[in-house]
Amino acid sequence: MCGIGGAHTLGNGEIPQLIKKLEVLNKLQTHRGPDGSGIWTNKDNSVGFAHRRLSIIDVENGSQPMSHPSGNCVTYNGEIYNYIELREELGAGWNFSTGSDTEVLLES
């Protein structure tokens, strides 16, 4: 089971040392996802995600947090069982770069 952590401010300011705090979160949850880790922050460092990965689908390319060119970002723990069908339903107009169920969620 993956590990997920995050931080956000209730005000309008930057979270001091946000990346360092997210790195500590990931270190504390290493046992939840031994296959990889990732961190994402928004441009003003008021929101951040930490993710430890237990690889099941698209072991090579399914790292999280996963961002989209639109600016959306997602990190979650789960599996979309019908992601292949959803990918086909979205059609060829989508530019998928991984075989991950996470990317299907992000694109839809």
Contacts in CASP RR format, 6 or more apart in sequence:
PFRMAT RR
TARGET T0000
AUTHOR 0000-0000-0000
METHOD contacts of the structure
MODEL  1
MCGIGGAHTLGNGEIPQLIKKLEVLNKLQTHRGPDGSGIWTNKDNSVGFA
HRRLSIIDVENGSQPMSHPSGNCVTYNGEIYNYIELREELGAGWNFSTGS
DTEVLLES
1 32 0 8 1.000
1 33 0 8 1.000
1 54 0 8 1.000
1 77 0 8 1.000
2 32 0 8 1.000
2 33 0 8 1.000
2 51 0 8 1.000
2 52 0 8 1.000
2 53 0 8 1.000
2 54 0 8 1.000
2 64 0 8 1.000
2 77 0 8 1.000
2 78 0 8 1.000
3 29 0 8 1.000
3 32 0 8 1.000
3 33 0 8 1.000
3 51 0 8 1.000
3 52 0 8 1.000
3 54 0 8 1.000
3 77 0 8 1.000
4 29 0 8 1.000
4 49 0 8 1.000
4 50 0 8 1.000
4 51 0 8 1.000
4 52 0 8 1.000
4 75 0 8 1.000
4 76 0 8 1.000
4 77 0 8 1.000
5 22 0 8 1.000
5 25 0 8 1.000
5 29 0 8 1.000
5 49 0 8 1.000
5 50 0 8 1.000
5 51 0 8 1.000
5 75 0 8 1.000
6 22 0 8 1.000
6 25 0 8 1.000
6 48 0 8 1.000
6 49 0 8 1.000
6 50 0 8 1.000
7 15 0 8 1.000
7 18 0 8 1.000
7 21 0 8 1.000
7 22 0 8 1.000
7 25 0 8 1.000
7 47 0 8 1.000
7 48 0 8 1.000
8 15 0 8 1.000
8 46 0 8 1.000
8 47 0 8 1.000
8 48 0 8 1.000
9 15 0 8 1.000
9 46 0 8 1.000
9 47 0 8 1.000
11 46 0 8 1.000
12 46 0 8 1.000
13 44 0 8 1.000
13 46 0 8 1.000
14 44 0 8 1.000
14 45 0 8 1.000
14 46 0 8 1.000
15 21 0 8 1.000
15 45 0 8 1.000
15 46 0 8 1.000
15 48 0 8 1.000
18 41 0 8 1.000
18 45 0 8 1.000
18 48 0 8 1.000
19 39 0 8 1.000
19 41 0 8 1.000
19 45 0 8 1.000
22 39 0 8 1.000
22 41 0 8 1.000
22 48 0 8 1.000
22 49 0 8 1.000
22 50 0 8 1.000
23 39 0 8 1.000
23 50 0 8 1.000
25 50 0 8 1.000
26 37 0 8 1.000
26 38 0 8 1.000
26 39 0 8 1.000
26 50 0 8 1.000
26 51 0 8 1.000
26 52 0 8 1.000
29 50 0 8 1.000
29 52 0 8 1.000
30 37 0 8 1.000
30 52 0 8 1.000
32 52 0 8 1.000
32 54 0 8 1.000
33 52 0 8 1.000
33 53 0 8 1.000
33 54 0 8 1.000
34 52 0 8 1.000
34 54 0 8 1.000
35 53 0 8 1.000
35 54 0 8 1.000
35 55 0 8 1.000
35 59 0 8 1.000
36 52 0 8 1.000
36 53 0 8 1.000
36 55 0 8 1.000
36 63 0 8 1.000
37 50 0 8 1.000
37 51 0 8 1.000
37 52 0 8 1.000
37 53 0 8 1.000
38 49 0 8 1.000
38 50 0 8 1.000
38 51 0 8 1.000
38 52 0 8 1.000
38 53 0 8 1.000
38 63 0 8 1.000
38 64 0 8 1.000
38 65 0 8 1.000
39 48 0 8 1.000
39 49 0 8 1.000
39 50 0 8 1.000
39 51 0 8 1.000
39 65 0 8 1.000
40 48 0 8 1.000
40 49 0 8 1.000
40 65 0 8 1.000
40 67 0 8 1.000
40 73 0 8 1.000
40 75 0 8 1.000
41 47 0 8 1.000
41 48 0 8 1.000
41 49 0 8 1.000
42 48 0 8 1.000
49 64 0 8 1.000
49 65 0 8 1.000
49 73 0 8 1.000
49 75 0 8 1.000
51 63 0 8 1.000
51 64 0 8 1.000
51 65 0 8 1.000
51 75 0 8 1.000
53 62 0 8 1.000
53 63 0 8 1.000
53 64 0 8 1.000
55 62 0 8 1.000
56 79 0 8 1.000
57 79 0 8 1.000
57 83 0 8 1.000
57 99 0 8 1.000
57 100 0 8 1.000
57 101 0 8 1.000
58 98 0 8 1.000
58 99 0 8 1.000
58 100 0 8 1.000
58 101 0 8 1.000
61 97 0 8 1.000
61 98 0 8 1.000
61 99 0 8 1.000
61 100 0 8 1.000
62 98 0 8 1.000
62 99 0 8 1.000
62 100 0 8 1.000
62 102 0 8 1.000
62 103 0 8 1.000
64 74 0 8 1.000
64 75 0 8 1.000
64 76 0 8 1.000
64 102 0 8 1.000
65 73 0 8 1.000
65 74 0 8 1.000
65 75 0 8 1.000
66 73 0 8 1.000
66 74 0 8 1.000
66 75 0 8 1.000
66 100 0 8 1.000
66 102 0 8 1.000
66 103 0 8 1.000
66 106 0 8 1.000
67 73 0 8 1.000
67 106 0 8 1.000
68 106 0 8 1.000
68 107 0 8 1.000
72 106 0 8 1.000
74 102 0 8 1.000
74 105 0 8 1.000
74 106 0 8 1.000
76 102 0 8 1.000
76 105 0 8 1.000
79 101 0 8 1.000
80 86 0 8 1.000
80 101 0 8 1.000
80 104 0 8 1.000
80 105 0 8 1.000
83 100 0 8 1.000
83 101 0 8 1.000
83 104 0 8 1.000
83 105 0 8 1.000
86 104 0 8 1.000
86 108 0 8 1.000
87 94 0 8 1.000
87 96 0 8 1.000
87 104 0 8 1.000
90 104 0 8 1.000
90 107 0 8 1.000
90 108 0 8 1.000
94 107 0 8 1.000
96 103 0 8 1.000
96 104 0 8 1.000
96 107 0 8 1.000
97 103 0 8 1.000
END
